[in-house]
Amino acid sequence: MKFTQEQLGWEPWLNPLAEDELTEAHTDALIDKARAASPYFRLLARDPHVLHARTKTDLDIFSNTDGGLPRAERELAATATSRHNGCVFCASVHARFAAHHSKRPDDVRRLLDEGIDGHQSERWRAIIDASVALAATPGAFGADHLDALRAAGLDDLEISDVIHAASFFNWANRLMLSLGEPS
């Protein structure tokens, strides 16, 4: 399947809970009741404690407005990680958010179409490179990535956000790719 910013479906390889099977514990774990429509979240709801922790972490990484990296660049880190890992579904979701929040749809499209090595601004290049290094193996991320991020104007809190977004999505991609496929 081709990388896209279009909304995709996702087909689980294991049976998720049906919406009418969700208990109060399951819906509490979803945090946002609209997630009950997603087979992915209904599958994860089989372990509500883990789903709740996963969702709270996800929301804090991407929606926390107490400082740090702008939302667009957190989404860029998730998109670059997903592109590198081959998670077409996650790349589509986060590419839409990155394009919307950054107002740079052409740059996001280039990331999807040309891959992680396509031309980008210095700041986006540093974020993409750091995210991909973390996705490849954490040991591939090093001082050269930190230097590039700092040279691109990121402070320590913003760098921390790049690391959190890329690391979380490296894990999330692997989980999603292990449980099903985009449709």
Residue frames as qw, qx, qy, qz and C-alpha x, y, z in Angstrom:
[[0.000, 0.890, 0.456, 0.000, 0.00, 0.00, 0.00],
 [0.404, 0.514, 0.001, 0.757, 1.24, 3.49, -0.90],
 [0.268, -0.361, -0.430, 0.783, 1.94, 6.18, 1.72],
 [0.038, -0.604, -0.493, -0.625, -0.84, 8.72, 1.70],
 [0.073, -0.061, 0.416, -0.904, -2.49, 11.47, 3.70],
 [0.581, -0.242, -0.449, -0.635, -5.88, 9.95, 2.94],
 [0.594, -0.327, 0.519, -0.521, -7.88, 8.43, 5.78],
 [0.454, 0.202, -0.851, -0.171, -7.36, 4.67, 5.83],
 [0.853, -0.371, -0.048, -0.363, -9.10, 1.81, 7.54],
 [0.006, 0.511, -0.834, 0.207, -7.35, -0.83, 9.62],
 [0.877, -0.085, -0.341, -0.327, -8.10, -4.55, 9.73],
 [0.436, -0.581, 0.640, -0.250, -7.10, -6.46, 12.86],
 [0.505, 0.241, -0.818, -0.135, -5.80, -10.02, 12.64],
 [0.153, -0.183, -0.874, 0.424, -7.29, -10.76, 16.06],
 [0.199, -0.674, -0.622, -0.345, -10.88, -10.16, 17.04],
 [0.006, 0.252, -0.322, 0.913, -11.45, -6.84, 18.79],
 [0.127, 0.396, 0.752, -0.512, -14.24, -6.44, 21.27],
 [0.058, 0.615, 0.606, 0.501, -17.53, -5.47, 19.68],
 [0.048, -0.417, 0.114, -0.901, -18.74, -2.00, 20.60],
 [0.677, -0.472, -0.172, -0.537, -21.66, -3.48, 22.53],
 [0.855, -0.190, -0.415, 0.246, -19.22, -5.59, 24.59],
 [0.317, 0.420, -0.339, 0.780, -17.37, -2.58, 25.97],
 [0.493, -0.623, -0.555, 0.246, -17.82, -2.18, 29.70],
 [0.159, -0.986, -0.034, -0.038, -17.43, 1.01, 31.70],
 [0.636, -0.554, 0.355, 0.403, -13.80, -0.01, 32.38],
 [0.616, 0.253, 0.495, 0.558, -13.18, -0.32, 28.64],
 [0.202, 0.852, 0.307, 0.372, -14.76, 3.03, 27.80],
 [0.401, -0.898, 0.095, 0.155, -12.87, 4.71, 30.63],
 [0.685, -0.294, 0.429, 0.510, -9.64, 3.26, 29.19],
 [0.502, 0.558, 0.446, 0.487, -10.48, 4.69, 25.77],
 [0.231, -0.367, -0.170, 0.885, -10.63, 8.16, 27.39],
 [0.337, 0.287, -0.207, -0.872, -12.41, 9.48, 24.29],
 [0.654, 0.214, 0.654, -0.315, -15.57, 7.45, 23.67],
 [0.618, 0.662, -0.165, -0.392, -15.31, 8.13, 19.91],
 [0.061, 0.541, -0.830, -0.121, -12.35, 5.71, 19.85],
 [0.622, 0.046, 0.730, -0.279, -14.83, 2.87, 20.36],
 [0.732, 0.599, 0.038, -0.322, -15.49, 3.04, 16.60],
 [0.312, 0.699, -0.638, -0.085, -11.89, 1.99, 15.91],
 [0.967, -0.053, -0.243, -0.050, -11.15, -1.74, 15.74],
 [0.527, 0.408, -0.505, 0.548, -7.58, -0.97, 16.82],
 [0.188, -0.418, 0.460, -0.760, -8.66, 0.66, 20.07],
 [0.851, -0.214, 0.026, -0.478, -11.32, -1.99, 20.68],
 [0.873, 0.156, -0.425, 0.180, -8.61, -4.62, 20.30],
 [0.306, 0.372, -0.529, 0.698, -6.35, -2.80, 22.76],
 [0.520, -0.439, 0.154, -0.716, -9.34, -2.45, 25.10],
 [0.872, -0.130, -0.470, -0.044, -8.96, -6.16, 25.88],
 [0.625, -0.229, -0.411, 0.623, -6.40, -4.90, 28.42],
 [0.048, -0.920, -0.293, -0.256, -7.97, -1.68, 29.69],
 [0.538, -0.762, 0.057, 0.356, -5.16, -0.81, 32.11],
 [0.564, -0.122, 0.422, 0.699, -2.54, -0.88, 29.36],
 [0.247, 0.642, 0.504, 0.523, -4.83, 0.97, 26.94],
 [0.245, -0.943, -0.225, 0.026, -5.46, 3.71, 29.50],
 [0.542, -0.615, 0.234, 0.523, -1.72, 4.20, 30.12],
 [0.507, 0.166, 0.534, 0.656, -1.00, 4.11, 26.38],
 [0.123, 0.789, 0.469, 0.377, -3.69, 6.68, 25.62],
 [0.348, -0.913, -0.084, 0.198, -2.66, 9.05, 28.42],
 [0.572, -0.378, 0.367, 0.629, 0.95, 8.87, 27.19],
 [0.392, 0.415, 0.568, 0.592, -0.10, 9.50, 23.60],
 [0.039, -0.905, -0.375, -0.199, -2.26, 12.48, 24.55],
 [0.450, -0.812, 0.056, 0.367, 0.46, 14.01, 26.72],
 [0.566, -0.157, 0.449, 0.673, 3.12, 13.66, 24.03],
 [0.268, 0.378, 0.571, 0.678, 1.00, 15.15, 21.26],
 [0.147, -0.788, -0.456, -0.388, -1.40, 17.52, 23.02],
 [0.533, -0.598, -0.272, 0.533, 0.59, 18.97, 25.92],
 [0.290, 0.826, 0.155, 0.458, 0.76, 22.73, 25.45],
 [0.554, -0.806, -0.030, 0.207, 2.96, 23.51, 28.46],
 [0.072, -0.824, 0.475, 0.302, 5.92, 24.30, 26.21],
 [0.611, -0.145, 0.728, 0.277, 8.32, 22.36, 24.10],
 [0.175, -0.017, 0.715, 0.676, 7.94, 21.47, 20.46],
 [0.506, 0.198, -0.039, -0.839, 4.99, 22.81, 18.47],
 [0.779, 0.149, 0.527, -0.304, 2.32, 20.18, 17.72],
 [0.709, 0.646, -0.179, -0.220, 3.21, 20.21, 14.01],
 [0.299, 0.635, -0.706, 0.091, 6.76, 19.07, 14.70],
 [0.508, -0.203, 0.771, -0.325, 5.68, 16.41, 17.20],
 [0.817, 0.394, 0.306, -0.291, 3.45, 15.09, 14.42],
 [0.510, 0.726, -0.451, -0.103, 6.38, 15.37, 11.99],
 [0.139, -0.489, 0.845, -0.167, 8.47, 13.13, 14.27],
 [0.671, 0.098, 0.666, -0.312, 5.65, 10.57, 14.37],
 [0.738, 0.618, 0.010, -0.270, 5.24, 10.76, 10.59],
 [0.311, 0.702, -0.640, -0.031, 8.96, 10.31, 9.92],
 [0.353, -0.300, 0.855, -0.233, 9.13, 7.37, 12.33],
 [0.738, 0.302, 0.509, -0.326, 6.06, 5.76, 10.76],
 [0.626, 0.705, -0.245, -0.226, 7.43, 6.34, 7.24],
 [0.086, 0.601, -0.793, 0.056, 10.71, 4.71, 8.22],
 [0.414, -0.122, 0.854, -0.290, 8.97, 1.76, 9.88],
 [0.162, -0.064, -0.823, -0.540, 6.60, 1.21, 6.97],
 [0.082, 0.468, 0.782, -0.403, 3.45, 1.87, 9.02],
 [0.051, 0.338, 0.514, 0.787, 1.25, 3.27, 6.26],
 [0.324, -0.732, -0.584, -0.140, -1.74, 3.72, 8.59],
 [0.466, -0.687, -0.219, 0.513, 0.11, 5.72, 11.27],
 [0.349, -0.098, 0.287, 0.886, 1.98, 7.75, 8.65],
 [0.021, -0.538, -0.572, -0.619, -1.32, 8.76, 7.06],
 [0.395, -0.794, -0.457, 0.063, -2.84, 9.89, 10.37],
 [0.489, -0.642, -0.042, 0.589, 0.17, 11.86, 11.55],
 [0.345, 0.118, 0.414, 0.834, 0.96, 13.29, 8.12],
 [0.092, -0.731, -0.523, -0.429, -2.52, 14.84, 8.08],
 [0.462, -0.823, -0.237, 0.229, -1.91, 16.37, 11.51],
 [0.542, -0.332, 0.187, 0.749, 1.59, 17.57, 10.55],
 [0.232, 0.366, 0.487, 0.759, 0.30, 19.17, 7.34],
 [0.229, -0.810, -0.476, -0.254, -2.63, 20.81, 9.12],
 [0.519, -0.784, -0.147, 0.309, -0.70, 22.19, 12.09],
 [0.532, -0.319, 0.269, 0.737, 2.37, 23.26, 10.11],
 [0.446, 0.807, 0.120, -0.368, 0.55, 24.63, 7.05],
 [0.021, 0.624, -0.685, -0.375, 3.31, 22.89, 5.05],
 [0.887, 0.173, 0.338, -0.264, 1.41, 20.19, 3.12],
 [0.693, 0.646, -0.320, -0.028, 3.97, 20.07, 0.29],
 [0.041, 0.611, -0.744, 0.267, 6.80, 19.30, 2.71],
 [0.649, -0.136, 0.652, -0.367, 4.75, 16.57, 4.40],
 [0.867, 0.437, 0.069, -0.230, 3.78, 15.13, 0.99],
 [0.450, 0.693, -0.559, 0.068, 7.48, 15.07, 0.03],
 [0.310, -0.438, 0.783, -0.315, 8.27, 13.09, 3.18],
 [0.789, 0.128, 0.516, -0.308, 5.65, 10.52, 2.25],
 [0.781, 0.608, -0.014, -0.143, 6.45, 10.41, -1.49],
 [0.486, 0.702, -0.487, 0.184, 10.24, 10.67, -1.48],
 [0.839, -0.223, -0.429, 0.250, 10.89, 9.11, 1.89],
 [0.570, -0.756, -0.129, 0.296, 12.96, 10.15, 4.84],
 [0.579, -0.220, 0.240, 0.747, 15.84, 11.42, 2.69],
 [0.280, 0.745, 0.436, 0.421, 13.77, 13.90, 0.65],
 [0.260, 0.333, -0.125, 0.898, 14.67, 17.60, 0.78],
 [0.384, -0.788, -0.481, 0.016, 13.44, 19.45, 3.89],
 [0.047, -0.903, 0.181, -0.388, 14.31, 22.64, 5.77],
 [0.303, 0.436, -0.712, 0.460, 17.20, 22.47, 8.23],
 [0.438, -0.261, 0.541, -0.669, 14.88, 22.24, 11.24],
 [0.900, 0.086, 0.065, -0.422, 12.64, 19.55, 9.73],
 [0.709, 0.425, -0.557, 0.082, 15.70, 17.64, 8.46],
 [0.046, 0.408, -0.743, 0.529, 17.13, 17.55, 12.00],
 [0.653, -0.104, 0.432, -0.614, 13.80, 16.33, 13.45],
 [0.901, 0.272, -0.180, -0.285, 13.38, 13.69, 10.74],
 [0.554, 0.467, -0.655, 0.215, 16.95, 12.42, 11.06],
 [0.177, -0.338, 0.718, -0.581, 16.76, 12.19, 14.86],
 [0.777, 0.012, 0.266, -0.571, 13.39, 10.43, 14.70],
 [0.865, 0.347, -0.327, -0.157, 14.59, 7.90, 12.14],
 [0.305, 0.469, -0.749, 0.355, 17.77, 7.18, 14.11],
 [0.427, -0.215, 0.637, -0.604, 15.67, 6.41, 17.19],
 [0.867, 0.182, 0.074, -0.458, 13.38, 4.21, 15.11],
 [0.676, 0.460, -0.576, -0.008, 16.28, 2.28, 13.60],
 [0.753, -0.263, -0.503, 0.332, 17.78, 1.53, 17.00],
 [0.331, -0.937, -0.108, 0.036, 18.14, 3.85, 19.99],
 [0.675, -0.443, 0.243, 0.537, 21.91, 3.46, 19.82],
 [0.508, 0.429, 0.395, 0.634, 21.89, 5.07, 16.36],
 [0.095, -0.937, -0.182, -0.284, 20.76, 8.33, 17.97],
 [0.726, -0.232, -0.196, 0.617, 23.74, 10.27, 19.21],
 [0.284, -0.603, -0.077, 0.741, 25.57, 13.53, 19.75],
 [0.156, 0.009, 0.516, 0.842, 25.48, 14.39, 16.05],
 [0.142, -0.605, -0.701, -0.349, 21.67, 14.33, 16.15],
 [0.344, -0.756, -0.386, 0.401, 21.61, 16.49, 19.27],
 [0.308, -0.364, 0.199, 0.856, 24.04, 18.93, 17.65],
 [0.049, 0.265, 0.634, 0.725, 21.87, 19.14, 14.50],
 [0.242, -0.727, -0.639, -0.077, 18.72, 19.70, 16.57],
 [0.357, -0.697, -0.190, 0.593, 20.41, 22.45, 18.57],
 [0.259, -0.163, 0.391, 0.868, 21.85, 24.03, 15.41],
 [0.061, -0.453, -0.683, -0.570, 18.29, 24.08, 14.00],
 [0.200, -0.426, 0.096, -0.877, 17.18, 26.10, 17.03],
 [0.734, -0.433, -0.469, -0.234, 15.63, 23.46, 19.29],
 [0.237, -0.625, 0.535, -0.517, 16.05, 23.83, 23.03],
 [0.004, -0.198, 0.955, -0.220, 16.31, 20.93, 25.49],
 [0.514, 0.244, 0.607, -0.555, 12.55, 20.65, 26.06],
 [0.667, 0.529, -0.167, -0.497, 11.89, 20.62, 22.32],
 [0.331, 0.434, -0.834, -0.080, 14.56, 17.95, 21.83],
 [0.266, -0.029, 0.873, -0.408, 12.94, 15.92, 24.59],
 [0.650, 0.394, 0.293, -0.580, 9.63, 16.17, 22.71],
 [0.563, 0.515, -0.551, -0.338, 11.26, 14.90, 19.49],
 [0.114, 0.275, -0.942, 0.156, 12.64, 11.93, 21.41],
 [0.421, 0.141, 0.715, -0.540, 9.29, 11.22, 23.10],
 [0.678, 0.465, 0.030, -0.569, 7.24, 11.47, 19.90],
 [0.521, 0.489, -0.663, -0.224, 9.63, 9.34, 17.85],
 [0.010, 0.221, -0.938, 0.266, 10.15, 6.74, 20.57],
 [0.536, 0.204, 0.578, -0.580, 6.45, 6.42, 21.34],
 [0.721, 0.491, -0.077, -0.483, 5.62, 6.02, 17.67],
 [0.296, 0.440, -0.843, -0.091, 8.38, 3.53, 17.11],
 [0.204, 0.011, 0.909, -0.363, 6.66, 1.36, 19.71],
 [0.564, 0.403, 0.366, -0.621, 3.14, 2.18, 18.46],
 [0.545, 0.508, -0.481, -0.461, 4.05, 1.32, 14.85],
 [0.189, 0.260, -0.947, 0.018, 5.40, -2.05, 15.86],
 [0.342, 0.182, 0.771, -0.505, 2.31, -2.79, 17.92],
 [0.603, 0.499, 0.112, -0.612, -0.05, -1.79, 15.12],
 [0.482, 0.502, -0.635, -0.335, 1.96, -3.67, 12.46],
 [0.027, 0.175, -0.969, 0.171, 1.92, -6.77, 14.66],
 [0.341, 0.275, 0.733, -0.521, -1.85, -6.73, 15.17],
 [0.541, 0.653, 0.509, -0.148, -3.23, -5.95, 11.71],
 [0.417, 0.043, 0.450, 0.788, -2.89, -4.01, 8.47],
 [0.230, 0.395, 0.040, -0.889, -4.24, -0.89, 6.79],
 [0.381, 0.405, 0.813, 0.173, -7.19, -1.30, 4.51]]
